[in-house]
């Protein structure tokens, strides 16, 4: 029996082992999921029959299989959060006083990927740096997120996300923490009117560049992503600063300023400058069956010691050890399969994201260009990335889905004379056993082009199957 058959058997076992939970209806976004629990009045039915009496009448009690949403303006980390982008402006949860809440997300993977290349040997200290490490079928270490939310006042919430474990960091560390303000704690007619349209975010947070970061896997939180891997060029980082949103009807506008780096720094001021982020968008539920969203985003940093717009995922990629050499370590070389353009000194990036949902059909695009350089480069380089997702969700509450993604990125890396590229195809299917439990399977294939023979990615490719189980609450 080959590894593919073993994997298929494993996937079948995963699905079958959760089948008993499948009777729990999965709600649509922002809906309720309930379980029906039957109970009988005191007394055994067999005893009643033996006494010549009818069994006691059965009563039904409906209970929720979802944690209640008790904090205002929040994106749930279960199925209700899918296709939710910015946190909602609508005040759907009444304020009843201070509330402290905890949540968590967990993900476990089974990987069966294979890789190959045709790079020339590059021997350093008797070790061929271009020889790929051997990989096979097996489980990756589980990863987990912990969430803390505090409702401080009406429309004011503090949020903290902690990575309990990740590929890149075994230890627990804080991802972000910020204050979200959608209302003011005092009454003023003029300010109340303004805050009806305005949201302010301040602290250390995930910058709102593009819409893809709302659909990506974030360490233990993988429920929002219909696939396993993120994009080849993964635009994701956290920075310290503030963002101001103006929302009215279908129109969204956002402007932000940050320190430009993932760590706060006060040294080398002549080498650092703020980052500026802007977004303009349209998001409309045209009718009950059709939703249309289109946003354009911009990110700009004039100078930085270590900008991480395309290298800010400190958790690591979802494909372990692919295209890495024999000396690699899954923690130290945590971004396998990704391409980081190396725009650490300056970067100007723009992305257009269309999204259309027609009943169960979802179409999402990522059209992106970025230009920048590292500090020691004489001129800027350019990278372009294109990605398209097609996802179809079906059954009454969209419990099942299938999807396909094509992603390509091309540009010039530092020290190379010509452009290089990577192309990826992902085919996936998933089952929400219940709103907070997702099982998904993905086939992925990625190829590399244009890399010189001295680079380990020359003639490189990897492909295979990933199985992922996710829990969020």
Residue pairs with C-beta under 8 A, 6 or more apart in sequence:
3 112
3 136
3 137
4 112
4 465
6 112
6 137
7 110
7 112
7 137
7 465
7 467
10 110
10 467
11 441
11 467
14 439
14 467
14 469
15 431
15 439
18 433
18 437
18 439
21 433
21 434
21 437
22 399
22 431
22 433
22 434
23 35
24 33
24 35
24 65
24 433
24 434
25 33
25 34
25 35
25 396
25 397
26 33
26 79
26 395
26 397
26 398
26 399
26 432
26 434
26 435
27 33
27 66
27 79
27 80
27 397
27 435
28 397
28 398
29 79
29 80
29 81
29 82
29 83
29 84
30 80
30 92
31 80
31 397
32 64
32 66
33 64
33 65
33 66
33 397
33 434
33 435
34 62
34 63
34 64
34 65
35 62
35 63
35 64
35 65
36 60
36 61
36 62
37 60
37 61
37 62
37 63
38 58
38 59
38 60
38 61
39 58
39 59
39 60
39 61
40 55
40 56
40 58
40 59
41 56
41 57
41 59
42 56
43 56
45 55
45 56
48 54
48 55
48 56
49 55
65 434
65 435
65 436
66 78
66 80
66 435
66 436
67 78
67 103
67 436
67 473
69 76
69 80
69 92
69 93
70 93
70 99
70 101
70 151
71 93
71 99
71 101
71 149
71 151
71 157
72 91
72 92
72 93
72 95
72 151
72 154
72 155
72 157
72 182
73 87
73 88
73 89
73 91
73 155
73 157
73 180
73 182
73 199
74 87
74 88
74 93
74 149
74 157
74 159
75 81
75 84
75 87
75 88
76 84
76 472
77 103
77 105
77 145
77 147
77 221
77 223
77 436
77 472
77 473
78 223
78 435
78 436
78 472
78 473
79 223
79 398
79 432
79 435
79 436
79 438
80 435
81 223
81 224
82 223
82 224
83 291
83 355
83 357
83 362
84 214
85 211
85 214
85 283
85 293
86 199
86 208
86 214
86 245
86 247
86 252
86 254
87 180
87 199
89 182
89 197
89 199
89 245
89 247
91 155
91 182
91 183
95 151
95 153
95 154
95 155
98 150
98 151
98 152
98 153
99 149
99 150
99 151
100 148
100 149
100 150
100 151
101 148
101 149
101 150
101 151
102 146
102 147
102 148
102 149
103 146
103 147
103 149
103 472
103 473
104 144
104 145
104 146
104 147
104 164
104 220
104 471
104 472
104 473
105 144
105 145
105 147
105 219
105 220
105 221
105 222
105 223
105 470
105 471
105 472
105 473
106 142
106 143
106 144
106 145
106 220
106 470
106 471
106 472
107 142
107 143
107 144
107 217
107 219
107 220
107 221
107 222
107 468
107 469
107 470
107 471
108 139
108 140
108 142
108 468
108 469
109 139
109 140
109 228
109 318
109 320
109 466
109 467
109 468
109 469
110 137
110 138
110 139
110 140
110 466
110 467
110 468
111 135
111 137
111 138
111 139
111 140
111 319
111 320
111 464
111 465
111 466
112 136
112 137
112 464
112 465
112 466
113 135
113 319
113 320
113 322
113 444
113 462
113 463
113 464
113 465
113 466
114 135
114 136
114 462
114 463
114 464
115 132
115 135
115 322
115 323
115 460
115 461
115 462
116 132
116 459
116 460
116 461
116 462
117 130
117 132
117 323
117 448
117 456
117 457
117 458
117 459
117 460
117 461
118 453
118 458
118 459
118 460
119 130
119 451
119 453
119 454
119 455
119 456
119 457
119 458
119 459
119 460
120 130
120 453
120 454
120 458
121 128
121 130
121 131
122 128
122 129
122 130
122 454
123 129
127 326
127 327
128 325
128 326
129 325
129 327
129 456
130 325
130 454
130 455
130 456
130 458
131 325
131 326
132 323
132 324
132 325
132 326
132 456
133 321
133 324
133 325
133 326
133 328
134 326
135 320
135 321
135 322
140 167
140 320
140 330
141 165
141 167
142 165
143 163
143 164
143 165
143 166
143 167
143 219
143 220
143 315
144 163
144 164
144 165
144 219
144 220
145 161
145 162
145 163
145 164
145 175
145 218
145 219
145 220
145 221
146 161
146 162
146 164
147 159
147 160
147 161
147 162
148 158
148 159
148 160
148 161
148 162
149 157
149 158
149 159
149 160
150 157
150 158
151 157
152 158
153 183
153 185
154 183
154 185
155 181
155 182
155 183
155 184
155 195
156 179
156 180
156 181
156 182
156 183
156 185
157 179
157 180
158 177
158 178
158 179
158 180
159 176
159 177
159 178
159 180
160 174
160 176
160 177
161 174
161 175
161 176
161 177
162 172
162 173
162 174
162 175
163 169
163 172
163 173
163 174
163 175
163 219
163 220
163 314
163 315
164 172
164 220
165 172
165 220
166 219
166 220
166 314
166 315
166 316
167 315
167 316
167 317
167 320
167 330
167 331
167 334
168 314
168 315
168 316
168 331
168 334
169 314
169 315
169 331
170 331
175 218
175 219
175 238
175 314
176 203
176 204
176 205
176 206
176 238
177 203
177 204
177 205
178 201
178 202
178 203
178 204
178 205
179 200
179 201
179 202
179 203
180 199
180 200
180 201
181 195
181 199
181 200
181 201
181 202
182 195
182 199
183 192
183 195
184 191
184 192
184 195
197 246
197 247
197 248
198 244
198 245
198 246
198 247
199 244
199 245
199 247
200 242
200 243
200 244
200 245
201 242
201 243
201 244
201 245
201 256
202 241
202 242
202 243
203 240
203 242
204 238
204 239
204 240
204 264
205 238
205 239
205 243
206 213
206 236
206 237
206 238
207 237
207 238
207 239
207 243
207 256
207 258
207 275
207 277
207 299
207 309
208 243
208 254
208 256
208 277
208 279
208 297
209 235
209 277
209 279
209 297
209 298
209 299
209 309
209 349
209 351
210 235
210 295
210 297
210 351
210 353
210 366
210 368
211 293
211 295
211 297
211 353
211 355
211 364
211 366
212 230
212 231
212 235
212 351
212 353
212 366
212 387
213 235
213 236
214 224
215 224
215 225
215 226
215 364
215 389
216 224
216 225
216 230
216 231
216 234
216 236
217 224
217 225
217 228
217 229
217 230
217 318
218 224
218 236
218 315
219 315
220 470
221 470
221 472
222 228
222 318
222 438
222 468
222 470
223 436
223 438
223 470
223 472
226 389
226 391
226 401
226 403
226 428
226 430
226 440
227 389
227 403
227 405
227 426
227 428
227 440
227 442
228 318
228 319
228 426
228 428
228 440
228 442
228 444
228 466
228 468
229 317
229 318
229 319
229 337
229 424
229 426
229 442
229 444
229 466
230 236
230 313
230 317
230 318
230 338
231 366
231 385
231 387
231 407
231 409
232 337
232 338
232 339
232 385
232 407
232 408
232 409
232 422
232 424
232 446
233 310
233 338
233 339
233 340
233 341
233 368
233 370
233 383
233 385
233 409
234 310
234 313
234 317
234 338
235 299
235 309
235 310
235 349
235 351
235 368
236 312
236 313
237 262
237 308
237 309
237 311
237 312
237 313
238 262
238 312
239 258
239 259
239 260
239 261
239 262
239 275
240 258
240 259
240 264
241 256
241 257
241 258
241 259
241 274
241 275
242 256
242 257
242 258
243 254
243 255
243 256
243 277
244 254
244 255
244 256
245 252
245 253
245 254
246 252
246 253
246 254
247 253
249 284
250 282
250 283
250 284
251 281
251 282
252 279
252 280
252 281
252 282
252 283
252 295
253 279
253 280
253 281
254 277
254 278
254 279
254 280
255 276
255 277
255 278
256 276
256 277
256 278
257 274
257 275
257 276
257 277
258 274
258 275
258 277
259 265
259 272
259 274
259 275
260 272
260 273
260 274
260 275
260 301
260 304
260 307
261 272
261 304
261 305
261 306
261 307
261 308
262 306
262 308
262 312
262 314
263 306
265 272
265 305
268 305
271 303
271 304
271 305
271 375
272 303
272 304
272 305
273 301
273 302
273 303
273 304
274 301
275 299
275 300
275 301
275 304
275 307
276 298
276 299
276 300
276 301
277 297
277 298
277 299
277 300
278 297
278 298
279 295
279 296
279 297
279 298
280 295
280 296
281 293
281 294
281 295
281 296
282 292
282 293
282 294
282 295
283 291
283 292
283 293
283 294
283 295
284 291
284 292
284 293
285 291
286 292
289 358
289 359
290 356
290 357
290 358
291 355
291 356
291 357
292 355
292 356
293 353
293 354
293 355
293 356
294 352
294 353
294 354
294 355
295 352
295 353
296 350
296 351
296 352
296 353
297 350
297 351
297 353
298 348
298 349
298 350
299 309
299 347
299 348
299 349
299 350
300 347
300 348
300 349
301 307
301 309
301 346
301 347
301 348
301 372
302 346
303 345
303 346
304 344
304 345
304 346
304 347
305 344
305 345
305 375
306 344
307 343
307 344
307 345
307 346
307 347
307 372
308 344
309 343
309 347
309 349
309 370
310 340
310 341
310 343
310 347
310 370
311 335
311 340
311 342
311 344
313 335
313 338
315 334
316 330
316 331
316 334
316 335
316 336
317 334
317 335
317 336
317 337
317 338
318 466
318 468
319 336
319 337
319 444
319 462
319 466
320 330
320 336
321 328
321 330
321 333
321 336
322 336
322 337
322 446
322 462
323 336
323 337
323 448
323 456
323 457
323 460
323 462
324 333
324 336
324 456
325 456
330 336
337 446
337 462
339 409
339 413
339 422
341 370
341 372
341 381
341 383
341 411
341 413
342 373
342 374
342 413
342 414
343 370
343 371
343 372
343 373
343 374
343 381
344 374
344 375
345 372
345 373
345 374
345 375
345 377
346 372
346 373
346 380
347 370
347 371
347 372
348 370
348 371
348 372
349 368
349 369
349 370
349 371
349 372
350 368
350 369
350 370
351 366
351 367
351 368
351 369
352 365
352 366
352 367
352 368
353 364
353 365
353 366
353 367
354 363
354 364
354 365
355 362
355 363
355 364
355 365
356 362
356 363
357 363
360 392
360 393
360 394
360 398
360 401
361 390
361 391
361 392
362 389
362 390
362 391
362 392
362 393
363 388
363 389
363 390
364 388
364 389
364 391
365 386
365 387
365 388
365 389
366 385
366 386
366 387
366 388
366 407
367 386
368 384
368 385
368 386
369 382
369 383
369 384
369 385
370 382
370 383
370 384
370 385
370 411
371 380
371 381
371 382
371 383
372 380
372 381
373 379
373 380
373 381
373 414
374 414
377 414
381 411
381 412
381 413
381 414
382 411
382 412
383 409
383 410
383 411
383 412
384 409
384 410
384 411
385 407
385 408
385 409
385 410
386 407
386 408
386 409
387 405
387 406
387 407
387 408
388 405
388 406
388 407
389 403
389 404
389 405
390 403
390 404
390 405
391 401
391 402
391 403
392 401
392 402
392 403
393 400
393 401
394 400
394 401
398 432
399 431
399 432
400 429
400 430
400 431
400 432
401 429
401 430
402 428
402 429
403 426
403 427
403 428
403 429
403 430
404 425
404 426
404 427
404 428
405 424
405 425
405 426
405 428
406 423
406 424
406 425
407 423
407 424
407 425
407 426
408 421
408 422
408 423
408 424
409 421
409 422
410 419
410 420
410 421
410 422
410 450
411 419
411 420
411 421
412 418
412 419
412 420
413 420
416 451
416 452
418 450
419 450
420 448
420 449
420 450
420 451
420 457
421 448
421 449
421 450
422 446
422 447
422 448
422 449
423 446
423 447
423 449
424 444
424 445
424 446
425 444
425 445
425 446
426 442
426 443
426 444
427 442
427 443
427 444
428 440
428 441
428 442
428 443
429 440
429 441
430 438
430 439
430 440
430 441
431 438
431 439
431 440
432 438
433 439
436 471
436 472
436 473
437 469
437 470
437 471
438 468
438 469
438 470
438 471
438 472
439 467
439 468
439 469
439 470
440 467
440 468
440 470
441 465
441 466
441 467
441 468
442 465
442 466
442 468
443 463
443 464
443 465
444 462
444 463
444 464
444 466
445 461
445 462
445 463
446 461
446 462
446 463
447 460
447 461
448 457
448 458
448 459
448 460
448 461
451 457
451 458
451 459
451 460
452 458
